[in-house]
Amino acid sequence: MTLDDLNPGEEAVISGYANEITDDFRLLEMGLIIGSKIKFIKNAPFGDPIQVRLRGYDLSLRRNLAKRILLSKPFLTS
C-alpha cells in the first residue's frame, strides 16, 4: 500500500520507499521517517497535492511522490 492509497481520515505507518525515489534524504528532512505514523488529511481541489499530518505538523505532497511512499496499517491494541 502507498500513501496515495489512503482516504481522508485514514492513518498508517511509513514502512519504506519505492526504489524509484533517489532523493531519500529529502524525505527524511521533511520528517517522512520509516516507522512514523501518518494521517491523510485532505485532497486539494483538483486532487493534487494532498495534505498529510505527521510528527505534529501538516505537510503537502504531490501525488507522484505519495505513490512512492510505502505504508503498513498500524496494529490496533486494546
Secondary structure, 3 states (H helix, E strand, C coil): CEHHHCCCCCEEEEEEECCCCCCHHHHHHCCCCCCCEEEEEEECCCCCCEEEEECCEEEEECHHHHCCEEEECCCCCC
